[in-house]
């Protein structure tokens, strides 16, 4: 308990990464409703909607989406384990263990908790852990990449990459997509600052975009060279990415929506995607973020 209080106070006070935290050793928030595994890499992964706990002490949410993203917590752990296998190093991992019917961390606090005081405390702890992880990564590496991991079951089977741009905006002329106004609305603005001479469309739609790299590895994705304009419905990215991905803080990232069919539905498929995503990131992050994971 003392260890938890020490870590929690540091997080909420906005301090940098604590020397008391050990790489790979989980720490927990109140009642183990949130989990943070400290890392050593400039990569932070969060899993907000895969929790299973439904304690009676936390009121049920009565509005908004309340279904869990099935198997996303397992997928996040598999991605983390695959990175450790391929690099020998640990990413930062943040997990919400409360079921989405009790808490939705990917919403602002009013919709997320709907007035339940325990849920409000857990929501604050969850986002404090993300802040702590990102600050640690930037302090150590000079920059950080953030992935908020979700699941969807849309009829068009594909991985949806949410850079905070709407579907309709992707249909704009190329000069608009490469313009400062469009770039400023997205979650890859810091990468654009690293590569100011490269068209933004190369980053989100080009042959070395994350969508292209995933498709090369057998997973249809959008946006990508094949599907530069996502079909609806499409998840563009939500509260967590908007809150934590800040170019001025040297952070870039996105929301990944993993389809259920042929990706999250079986342990074999989840492992295959974990391996493919890690393989893609080992190309993507050195190229675009100047970050080596190995």
N, C-alpha and C positions, 0 to 999 in steps of 0.2 A: 504493500500500500504506500509506503514512503517513497518507493521508487516511482510509482505512478504519479503521485502528487508532485514530485520534483519535475518530472518530464512535463506534466500538464501545465504547471505554472510557467515553465520556460516557454511553452508553446503559446500560451495566451498572452504572455508579456511581450511576444514578438521578438524574442532573442534568437540568435543564430543557433546552429546545430550544437547540441550539448555533448561534451566529451563523455558524459555518463552513458550515453546511448552506444550500444555495441552493434556493429554491422551484422545483420542477419538475425538478431535477437529481438523477437516481437515485444512491443509494449502495448498496453491496452488503456482505453478510456474507461469511463464509468461502467461498472458491471460487465466489462468485456464486450460492450456493444460496438466499440470501434477497435481496430487493430492497426498498428503501424509497425512495419518491418523496416528498420533503417537500412539504407544502402550506401554504396560507395561509388556508384555510377551516376552520370548526369541524366538519368532517366527515372521518371516518377510515374507510377501507374496507380490509378484509383479504381475501385470496384464498388459503386454505390448501391446497386440494385439486386445483388445476389444473396442478400442475407435471408436467414430462415427463422430467426428468433421472433416470437410473438408473445412477449411477457404481458400478463394481465395488468401489470403496473403502468404500462404505457397505453394510452387511449388509442383506439383505432382511428385512422384518418377516415373522414366521411366524404371527401371529394378529391378529385384529381385521380391520376393513375395510381392504382394500388397493387397491381400484379408485379411479381418479381421477374427479373430477367434470368430465366432458368440457366443454371450451369455457368454463369459468368464469373462467379467467385472461383470455381474450379479452373476455368479458363485463365483467369488472371494468375493463379498460382502456377499453372503449367507454363505460361509465358515466362514468369519469373524463374522457374526452375530451368527452362531451356536456355535462358540467357546465362544463368550460372554455369550450366553444362558447357556452353560454347565459349564463354569468356573467363570462367573461374571467378566472376565477380557478382555482386548483389545489386539489384535495382532497389529503389525505394518503393514500397508497396503499402497502400492504404485501403482498408476494407471496412465496409459497414456490415455488421452482423444482424442488425435489425431488419425484419421483413419490411418491404415497402408499404405495407398496410399500416405500419407504425411510424415510419419515417422515410421521407424521400430526400436524401442529401443533395440531389441535383435540382433543387428548387430553392428559392429564397425562403427565409425562415418561416414566414407566415403560412405559405402553402405547404412547406415541408413538414411542419410540426402540428399545425392547426390548433395551437394553444396549449399543447401538453408540455409541461415544464421539464419533464425528464427528456422528452424528445428534443426540446430546445437545447438542453445541455449537451446531448449527444451530437446534435447537428454542429454546435460550436466546436466540440472536440474533433470531429471528423475534419472540418475545414482547417482547424489549427494544425492538425497533423500534416495535411497537404502543404500548408504554408511552411511548416518546419522542414519538410522534406525538400521542397523547392529551394528554400534559402540555403540548406546544406549543400545541395547540388551546385548551385551558383557559386557559393563560397569556395568550393573545392575545384570546380572546373571552369568557372567564368561564365557559364550559361547552362540551361537545363531544357530538356524536352519532356512534355507532359502528355500522358495518354489517359483519357477518361473512358473506361471500357464498359460498354453496354451490349444489350442484345435486342434484336428485332425479328419479327416474323412476317415481313412483307412478302407479297406474292412474287415480286421480282427478286429472285434469290441473288443477293450480292452483299458484299461488305460496304457499308456506308461510311464514308470518311467526312466527318463534320468539321469544316474549317470556319464555321459561323457565317457562311454565305448561304442565302436562300436559293432554292431551285431556280427561280426566275432570274436571279442575278447572273447565273452561269451562262444564260443565253444572250448576254450582252455582247456587243462587238468586242473583238480582241483588244482594241485600243482602250476600251473602258475597263476590261479585266486587268489590264496592265497599268491602269491609272492609280494615282495615290489615294483617291477617295475609296475605290474598291478595296485596295490593299489594306487600308486602315480599318476596315470593318472585319477583317479576318484574323485568325489566330496564328498565322504564319508571318506576321509583320516583321518579327525580329529576324527571321531567316532572310526576308527581303532586304533588311538592313545590312546583313552580312554579304549579300550578293546583289548590290544595287544595280549592276550592269546586266543582270539576267532577267528576262521577262518573267513576271509573276506567273504567267500561264505555264512556263516550264516547270515551275514548282508544284502547281496543283493539277496540271493536265498533261505534262510532258512525258517523254519516254523514261525518265528517271524519277517521276513522281511516285508517291507511295502507292497510289492506285495502280500505276503501271507495273511496279515491282511485285505487287500482290497478284496481279493477273498473270505475270510471267510464271508465278509459282502455283497457278491453278485455281486461284480464287477470284471470281468476278468481283469487281469493285467499281465504285463511282464516288467522286469524279475520277475519270481516267481517260486515256486517249480513246478507248473504245466507247465510253459513255461520258462525254464531257459535261453534259447536262443531265443531272439525275432525274429520273421519273418520280412522280409523287405516288405514295408518301415517301418522304425523305427526311431524316433527322439531321439537321444542320449543326447541332451542337447546342448545349444548354448552359445552365447557370454556372456549373463548375468550371467549364472552360472559360466562360466570359469573366468569371471572378479571378481565376488564378493565372491565366495566360496573359502576361503583360510584357509587351516588347521592351518597355523602359527598364524592366527588371531582368532583361536578357532571358526571357522565357518564351518558347514557342510550343505549340502542341495542337491537339485535336481531340475530338470525340470519335471513338470507333464503335460502330454499331455492327456487331457480328450477327449474321443471319443464323436462324436456328437450324433450318434444313441443311444437311450435309456439312455443318460446321459445329454447332453447339449440341447436336442431338445425341451424339455418342462420345464416349471417352476417346475412341480412336480418332474420330473427326476433330475433336478439340485438340488432341495432341498434334495432329497434322497441321492444323491452323497455327498453333503455337510455334511449331518449328518453322513454318513458312513466314510468319510475321517477324520472327527474330532474324531469319535470314534476310528479309527485306530491310529491316532496321539496320543491320550490319553494313548495308550498302548506303542506305538513305542518310543516316546520321553523320557519317564521315563526309559525305558529299555536300550536304546542305548545311549542317551545323558545325562542321569541322571538329566533330567529336568522334573519337575512337573508343569503342566499347571494350576492345581487347587490350 
